[in-house]
Amino acid sequence: MAQIGSFALLLALALSIYSFGAGLIALFFPGDPMWERVGETARRAGVVVFGGVLLAAIALVVSAFHDDFTIAYIFHHSNRDLPAPYKFATLWSGQEGSILFWALLLSGYGFVLRLRYKTDPRLFAYASVVLAGVQIFFLALVNFAANPFGLLEGPMRADGSGLNPLLQYPEMVIHPPMLYLGYVGTTVPFAFALGALIMKYPGDKWIHITRRWTMVTWGLLTCGIFLGAHWAYAVLGWGGYWGWDPVENASLMPWLVGTAFLHSVMMQEKRGMLKVWNMWLVFAAFWLAILGTFLTRSGIIASVHAFAQSSIGPWFFWFLVISFVVFLFFFIKNHDHLRSEHKLESLISRESSFLFNNLLFVLLCFVVLWGTWFPKISELVQGNKVTVGAPFYNRVAIPVALLLLILTAVGPLLAWRKTSFESLKRNFLWPTVGAVAVMAFLMITPPSWGSPFGLRPWQDISYFYSLMAIGLCVLVTLTIASEYYRGSKVIAGHTGQGMFASMVQLTHRNTRRYGGYIVHFGVVVVIIGFAGSAFNQDKESEKGLAYGDHMTIGSYDMVCRSYTQDDNANVASEWAIMDVYQNGKLIDTVTPQRLFYKASRQASTKPSIRSTFKEDLYLVYEGQNEAGQPIIKAHLNPLVMWIWIGVWIILGGTVLALIPNAPAPVRVPAARLIQHAAPVATGD
C-alpha cells in the first residue's frame, strides 16, 4: 500500500503542475483554438488530481485497518485494538495524514469547480489555475516534507503506539473534517477573487459565485469550531468550552473575516461599494486559514490541539509570503478596476451598519491575532515569552460582541442609502421597550443559583455584561420578529392566508434574507449560553468519596453509590457511580470515568454531564486519594445547553440561505379574471 500511495501522490503532483503550467499559458492566448484545447487538457488534468489524491488517502486508511506498522505514520497513530472509527480517523490524526487530508479536500473542491466551468469558462479557467497553484504546494509537502507513506526503520513492530487518547472520542471523527472543510474551502473564494482581479472581470458575477462558496465554507467552519468547543467541554475535563487557546484562535480568525465578508458583500451587490475591501477580506480569510495551519503544524506555539515540532514550518512561512506578494502585486496593478460606484450618503443607513459591522469584526480579528502571536513577539523583542490569557481577550471581545448585537438589532430596520429618524424610531420603539422590560425584570427578581435572575450589574462587571447581552439578545429577537410580522402581514392581506402560511411563503420568496435572520437568531441563542458563564464563578467542589459519602453543589446532592473498574483490549477505566438528588428527589445516576489507554500508556478523563436548559451538572473523575477512593470535582455551568441549540439554529439558517428563492406567484388582475369568466357564466 505504501508504494501505491506514494505513486498516487507523485502522479497527483505532476498533474497539478501540468494543470497550473498549461492552464496559465493558455490564458495568455484567449480565443486561439489550439491553446483552448491545451487549456481544456489542463482542466481535465486538474479533475484527475482528485482521483490520485483519493487513491492515496484510501491506501493510508486501508493500511491502518490492516495494521501495517511498516509505515511509520500508521505505527505512531494506530494500534491493533483501536476501534474501527478511530482507525478511519487515523487519516487526519497526525501531521502527515492531516496534510494529505487537506490535499484531498482541496482536490475535491477543485474537482467540483472544474466540472462547473461552463458557468463562466473564462473566470473558472483563472480560478482553476490559482487553485492548481495552491494544490502544488500541499502535494509537494506530502511528497517531500511530510510523506505519510514513509517506512519505519528496523524490524516490523508487533503493535503500534496508538492514537492520542484525547482524539478517541466520537466527535473527533467528524470535528477535524468539518474544520478542514471550512479551512480548505476558503481557497475557492480566493481563487475566484484573484482570478477576477487578474483578468479585470467585468461586472459582479464573480462576487455572486464567491458569496455562495463563502457561505458553504462559513457554515462548515462554524460547525467545526463549535464541535471543537464541545469536544473541549466533553473530554478535557476542565469544565469550559473555550479557553482562547492559540489553535482555537487560529480557527476563529478566518471565521471572523468570513463573517465580515458575508455582510459587506451585500453592499457590493446592491450599491457597488466596498469592492477593494471585499477583495482583501476574501484574501484575508484564505491567508488566515493558512496561517492557522502554520501555527498548528510548525511547533511555533504550545497548545493541547497543536501538532509536535516539525520541519514543515518554513514551507508554510514561504507559502504565506509568496501568496501575499502575488496578491499584492495584482492588487496594485489592477486596483483601479475596483472603484466604488457610490458613496456613503448617510450614517443612518444599511450601508453604514454594514460598514461598522465590518470594522468591529476586523478589530476583533486583529485582537485575536495580536494575542495569539504576542508570546512569540515578546520572545523575539525581549528575550522572554509573555503569554496572554482569557482576561486580555475578554476585555475587547465582550464589548465588541455587544456592539455587534446592537448593529444586528438595528440593521434590519434601516433602509438603503438613507433612513429617516422618524422611521427608525417608529420601528425601534417597541423592541426597545421589550428589551428594557426584560432587563428590569432580571434585576428586580430575587437571585437564583445558576440562573440569570437577580442580576445586580453594580456588583460585578460580569453581571453587567450578562445583563446587557441578554437585553440585547431580546432586542435582536424582537426586531427579527417584527420583520417577519410586517412581511407576513402584507402577504396575508394579498392572499388571504393565515399568518403561519404567509410566514413560510415570505421565507421561501427571499431565503437569503430570512435565512440570515434565522442565523442571527441562532447567534442570539448562543450568546445567551455565553452569558451564563457569569453565574458559575466559584461554583465548583472537589472531594474524595467513600461508599455512601455525600457531595453538594448548588441544589444538587450527590451520593457515591459505588465505584468500579472495566477493562478491554484498548482501554482500562475506573468508574464512580453516583446518585443525584435535587430537593430530596432522585433525578439521575451519573458515571464520571478515568481512562487509561494501553497502547500509548496515557490517561484521560470522561466527564459525566447532566444537561438542562438551566444548567449543566459537570462531574470529573480526577483520580484516587491515598485511601483508594475516587476524587470527584463538580462544576455547575449555567445555560450551556443554549450554546449547542443555537449552533443548530445557525446551521439551519445557513442551509436555508443557500436554497434558491421560490418564484413569486403571478397575480392576475381581478378585471381580467371577470372578463375570462364572463362567457362561461352566460353560457356562450
Buried (B, 14 or more C-beta within 10 A) or exposed (E): BBEBBBBBBBBBBBBBBBBBBBBBBBBEEEEEEEBBEBBBBBBEBBBBBBBBBBBBBBBBBEBBBEBBBBBBBBBBBBBBBBBEEBBBBBBBBBBBBBBBBBBBBBBBBBBEBBEEBEEBEBBBBBBBBBBBBBBBBBBBBBBEBBBBBEEBEEEEBEBBBBBBBBBBBEBBBBBBBBBBBBBBBBBBBBBBBBBBBBBEBEEBBBBEBBBBBBBBBBBBBBBBBBBBBBBBBBBBBBBBBBBBBBBBBBBBBBBBBBBBBBBBBBBBBBBEBBBBBBBBBBBBBBBBBBBBBBBBBBBBBEBEBBBEEBEBBEBBBEBBEEBEEBBEEBBEEBEEBBEBEEEBEBEBBBBBBBBBBBEBBBBBBEBBBBBBBBBBEBEEEEEEBEEBEBEBBBEBBBBBBBBBBBBBBBBBBBBBBBBEEEBBEEBBEEBBEBBEEBBEEBBEEEEEBBBBBBBEBEEEEBBBBBBBBBBBBBBBBBBBBBBBBEBBBEBBEEEEBEBEBBBBBBBBBBBBBBBBBBBBBBBBBBBBBBBBBBBBEEBBBEBBBEEEBEBEBBBBBBBBBEBEEEEEEBBBBBBBBBBBBEEEEEEBBBBBBBBBBBBBEEEBBBBBBBEEEBBBBBBBBBBBEEEEBBBBBBBBBBBBBBBBBBBEBBBBBBBBBBEEEEEEEEEEEEEEEEEEEEEEEEEE
